[in-house]
Amino acid sequence: MRIGLVAPPWIPVPPPAYGGTEAIVDTLARGFAAAGHDVLLAAASGSTCPVPKVPGPPATDGSKIGDGLDELRHSVFAFEAMEDVDVIHDHTLSGPLYRHRPGSIPIAATAHLPFSDDNFSSIYRAMAADTALIAISHHQADSAPGIKIRKVIHHGIDTGSVPIGAGDGGYASFLGRMHPGKGLPEAIEAARLAQVPLRIAAKMYSAEEHEYYSTVVAPLLGPDVEYLGELNSTEKFVFLGGSIALINPIQWSEPFGMAMIEALATGTPVVSTPRASAPEIVSDGVTGYLRSTPAELAKGLLAAAGLDRRECRLAAETYFSAARMVSEHLALYEELLGEPTPA
């Protein structure tokens, strides 16, 4: 097959640090190419994914992430450059709604944003009329009443490129971004109740993220709670692998938690609130613990040190592998190519 992939326009593929969607697009592109397919990637300039690319806009420092007009221009340009592909898979929010997209080419789109948001759900509802919409968790799909979901495909990770850690650093890890929904104050409280040092690696680009850090998070820091900043990919996996557990007390309906499968790939258990996609990722009592309150999370954090890290790695290799994700996408593309293209 000739496969066109459209990534968001702000962060290179693969991302130098934070960038879950961009990491998934990179994994798919490499997997498709390794399977013998031709891949054409539309992504931000500076992208180093080793497949042919459509020239894109310059990558930004993150301050314009989410600019819908930039995304729409990027997707329109991408579609115009992909007239010779067999299928297009768009990972933006606005691209599939382009009125003059190639009419004879089937288009799939992954919903990386929550259907629970009324603004996003309205866009996805319109998109699903003539686009194969992919959800990234069953919880996300179940929260989309009236939106046609073609398939649920969990994210995957190339576990072969992830080193297995020993968990011997004596600290708990937090990985994410500076946002109330990530539950960082709850993580700090749980770690302190457990008397386990907490190290925080978090993306902080926007003004809102900086304000949240300065007003909410910074006052909670101390000798036992350290903010490391944002880590690159190599640093991130060393950080996760050295921790007793990843503490992930999400406070919103997160469609999928990449940090959780990244931790599992290093052999590190996950202690999370049982919200959204977390029960689809964490096997309670085997690869981590699902608990609701900081006190319960603290107990789970202490107990996580006794879990078998080999089971965590095995879960990542079995259920959240790049090979499984690539295979499921290729199967969907084959289905779409065997069907009439929607008007």
N, C-alpha and C positions, 0 to 999 in steps of 0.2 A: 504494500500500500504506500501511497504518498500521503503523508499526514502533515497537516498544518497545525501548529501550536501557537496560540496567542497568549502571552503572559501579560500581566499588568505592566505599565510603562515606567514605573518609578525606580525599581530596584533591579540590578543586574541578575541574570540567571547563569550560574547559581549565585545566591546572595552571599556577599562577603561576611555577613553576620546575621542579623535578624531578617527573616523573610520566608515564612512558611509556605506560602503559595509558590514563590519562586523556586524553593527547594523541590517541591513536588513536580513542577514543570520540568526542572532539570532532570530529575530522576526518570520521568516519563520519556523525555527526549532521548536520553542515553539508552534507556531500555528498548525503545522502539528501534533505534539505530542498531543496537546489538542483535536484535531479532531479525535484521535484514530489511527493515523498512526505510524508506526515504523520509526524512523529517525536514521541514522548513519551519524555523522558529522566529516569531516576532517578539522581541523583547527590548528592554532598555539598552542603549549603547553601553559598552563596557561589559556586556555579557560574554562569558568565555565558554559556555556550553559548546562542546565540540560537534555541532551540526550546522548546516547552512542556515544563515540568518537573514531576515528582512531587516534592513537598517531601521533603527528606532530612535526615539528622542534621547537626549542626554539623561543619564541617571541623575537624580537629585539627592540632596542631603536628607531627604525624608520630610521636609517641611511642606511639600505639596502632595504627599501621599493622600489619596482619596479624592483628588481633583477630578470630578467626573468629565469635564470638558477635555482635559488632557487624555483621559482614558478613551473617550469616544474617538478623538482624532487618531489616536494610536491604533484602535481596532479597525477603523475605516481604512486606514492606510494598509494595515495588515491584510484585510480581506481583498483589497484591490490587487495585492501582490500575490495572492494565493489562488489564482484562477486555474492553475494546473494541478492542484492537489485532488485527492479522492475524498478526503474528509477533513473538516476543520474542527478543532477542539479549542474553544475559547475559555479562558480563565478570568475574563474581566466581567464586570457587571453590566456594561452597556453595549458591548460589541454585537451580541446576537440580535439586538433590536435595530441594527442598521438596515434601513429600508432597501438599499441597493446591494445588499450582500449577494454573492453568487447564488443564483436560484437553483442551479442543478447540483450543488454540492451539499450533502448532509452535514449538519452542524450539531455538535454536542457542546454543552457548557457545564462546567462544574460550579455548583453553588457553594462558594467559600464563606458566604455571609449568612446570618440567621434568618430563617423564615419568620421568626417571632417578631421581627421588626416590621411594622406596617409598610414603611417605605420600601424596604427590600422585597417584601412579599408581593407587593403590587408589581414591581418590575419583573420578578421571577414568574409571576402568574402570566404576564403578557409574553414573556420569553418562551414559556413552555408550550405555547400554541404551535410553534413550528421548529422547536429546538429540543433535542434530547437532553433533558436536564438531569444531571447527576448529583445526588446527595452524598455527603461524605460520612454520614452516620445514620443509623436507623432512627435515633431520636430526632435528628434534624428533619428527616423525611416525615416522621409522624407529626411534627409540628407544622406541617404545610397543608392544611385543609384546603381543598379546591385547587391545589397546584399539582400538575401532572409530573410525577417523578418517574423517569425512565428506569433508573437503576441506582442502588446504593453501592458505592465503592469506597471502602476505607482507605485512608492514606497508607503509604508504605515507605520503607526506608531501606537503603542499601546497607544491610547489616555487615556485609563483608568489609566495608570501609570504616566501620565503627569499632574502636578498640574496647575490649572488655575490661572494666575496672574492678579493682579488689574491694572497693568500698571501705578503704582503710584510712580515710582522711579525718574521721572523727567529727564530721559536720553533716548537717542536712542541707540540701540544695533547693533553691527556688529559681526557676527559669521562666521568663515571660516578658511582659512589658509593664510599664508603669500605668496601670489602669485599675480603677476600683473593682472591676469585674474579676480580676485575677486573684483577689483575696490575699494580698500581701500582708495587711495588718493581722489577718487571721493566722497566716503562716508564722509570723513573728510571735504571736501570742502562744501558739501551739508549741513552737520550738522552745520558748522560755519555760513553759509549763513542764516540758520534757527535760529541761536543762541540757539541751543539745545545741551547740553553736549553729547558727544559720548563716549561710553565704548566699547572697542574692546576685544573680546575673540578669539584667533587665534592659530592654531597649527603652530609650528615652529621647525621642526626637521632637515631638510637637510641643507647643506652648502649654497645652493641657496636661501633657505628661510631666513636664517640668514643674508645673504648679502643684500637681498631685504629689510629686516627690517632695517638694519643699515644705508643703503644708501638712502632709499626712505621714509620709514614710520617714523622712529625715529625722523628725523628732523621736522616732522609735528606735533609731540605730544606737549601737553601743558596742562595747568590747565583744559581746556575744553575738551581735548581728552586724554583718559587714556587707556593704554594697560594693560590688566589684566593677560595676559598669556593664557594658555590652561586650560579649566575647565573640571571637571568630569561631569558625566551625571546629578547628582543631582544639582550641582552648575549651570550647563548650563540652566536648565529649570527655576530655580529661577531667573537667569540673564535675560532670555528672557521674562519671565512673568512680571518682574518689569519694562520693558522698554515701552516707548510710542509706538515705532515701531521698527522693524528690518529693517535696511537699507542695501540693497543688490544690489548695482549697478554693476552687473556682466558685464564683458567686453569680454566674450568669449562665445562660443556655449556650455554651460554647459548642459550635457545630462539630468540632473535632479538636483534640489536644495533641498537637505534634510533640510538645515537650514530653508528654507521657511516653510515647513510643520511642523517642530518642533516649530517655532514661532507661527504659526496658532493654534497648539494644546494647547498652553498656553493662547490663546485668543489675542495674539499680532498681529496687522496688519503688512503687509510687504510692504515696499516701494522699488521698484526694477526698473531696466531698463527693457524694454519690449523685452528682448532677449531670444532666445532659448526656454527653457521649462517654463519660468516665466509666460507667458500668460495662460498656462495650469493649473497653481497653484494659481495665484492671480486673483481674480475677481475685476477689476478696479472700485473703488468707493464703494466697499462692504467690501472686506477683505484687501484692501490696494490700492496702486496706482502704475501705471506703467508709468514712465517718463524717458526721455532720457538724459537730461542735469543736471548738479549739481544744477542749479537754479530751474529747474522744480522739481527735487527730493526734494529740500528744501521746496518748497510749498507743496508737497505731504506729507512730514514729519510733517509739521505743521497741515495739514488737518487730518492726520491719528489719531490724538488724539480724534477727534470727531466721529470716526467710532464705530460701535457696536461690542465690543469684543466677544459677544455671537455668532455673525455671523462667526467670525474667527474660534472659537472653533467648531461650527457646520460644517463648511467646512472641517475641519480636520477629524471630526467624520464620515462625509458622504462620502467624496471623497478620503480621504487619510488614511483610517483606516487599521489597521493590518488585521482585519477580511476580508475586501474586497480583499486585496492583497493575503492573504492565499487562499481564495476561488478561485480566478482567476488562481493561480498556480496549484491548485489541478485539476481544470477543464482541464487545458492544459495537465497535466500528464495523465489524463484519456484518452484524445484524442490520445496521443502518444502510450499508451499501446494498443489501438485498431487498430493501424496501423502497417504495416510491418516495421521492423527495416531497415533503409537505409544501403546499402552495404558500 
